[in-house]
C-alpha cells in the first residue's frame, strides 16, 4: 500500500513525501511479529460434529538455528498430537504444523498450546482457545404473523461472548451478541431455513467478519401455523402447518376441556392439514403442534357469543311460558 502526502510552497514548488507500507500475509497470518510463534485461529467457535483445525507457525528462520524441531499440541495441559517435522514451509523461513481434530465434542473445548521443540530444553510456545457449542436441533412452531425468538444454540456455560448473525433465506434478520434472534413468522418464508453464523466477539473484532476457520454455521427449521376461526355451529376447525420436512415429522392434536377431539390429517408437499370433526359447543379448544422435541400450543376461542342449536332450543323452551 502506498501513501502520498503533498504540500504546496510558493518558493520551493511542491514537496512530495512518499511513505510505502508493505503488508505481509502468511496463510492468514497478517502483520504478525515474525520473532514469535503463533497458533491460529484464536478464539475459534465450532459446533459439535465439526472439524477443528489449528495452524502452528514457527518464528522466522527458527529451524535454521534449530534444524531438528518438532511440533507438539496440548489440550488443557495434556499432549494430544505431535509432528516430528514441519508440514510445510512458507517464504523460506516459516515452518508450519497443521493439527486437525475430527468430529468435535463439547469436551474438546478449552486451551490449546503448540510447543515448537528444538531439543535440549529449547522451545517456543503459542496458545489459542477453542469453544464448542451444541446445536439446538428443536424446530420452531410459530403462528402466522406472530413474532418469535430463534435460539440458535445451547448457550449453557459458553465461556465466551458470542457474536451471531442470522439469515432467513437471503435476508439478514439480525446481528446479536446472544444466542438468539427475533423473527416475524410468515407462511411464505416457512420453507426457507434460518442460518445462524456464530463466532466469538474476540474473533469477530479481530477478523471483522465471519470467517470459516473461526466460526460455526447452524441451521434452524421454522414451521408456520395457521388456523380458521369459528363463526357458526356446528364448527369444523382446520389448521395448516407450513414448512414441514421429512427430517422432523409433525403431529397436530386438538382437545377441549382435557378431552381429545377427533381429527384427520393430510400431508400436501411440505404442508400438513388437520381437520376436526364437527364441534357443537362453545368454549376453548387447545391446538397443539409437536415434533422434534418441540411442542407449541394455542388456545382457540369457540365464539362465546354463539349458542349451539341444542342450547338455543333449551333456552327457548325455558322461556316460552
Secondary structure, DSSP 8 states (H G I E B T S, - for coil): -EEEEEEEETTTEEEEEEEE----EETTEES--TTS-EEESTTEEEETT--EEEEEE--TTHHHH-TT-EEEEEETTEEEEEESS-SEEETTTEEEEEEEE-S--GGG-EEEEEEEEEETTEEEEEEEEEEEEEE----EEEETT-EEEEE-EE-TT--S-EEEEEEETTEEEEEESSSEEEEE--GGGTTS-EEEEEEEHHHHHHHSS--TTT-EEEEE-EEEEEE----SSSB--EEEEES--TTS--EEEEEETTEE--EEEEEETTEEEEEE--B-S-SEEEEEEEETTEEEEEEEE--TT---HHHHHHHHHHT--
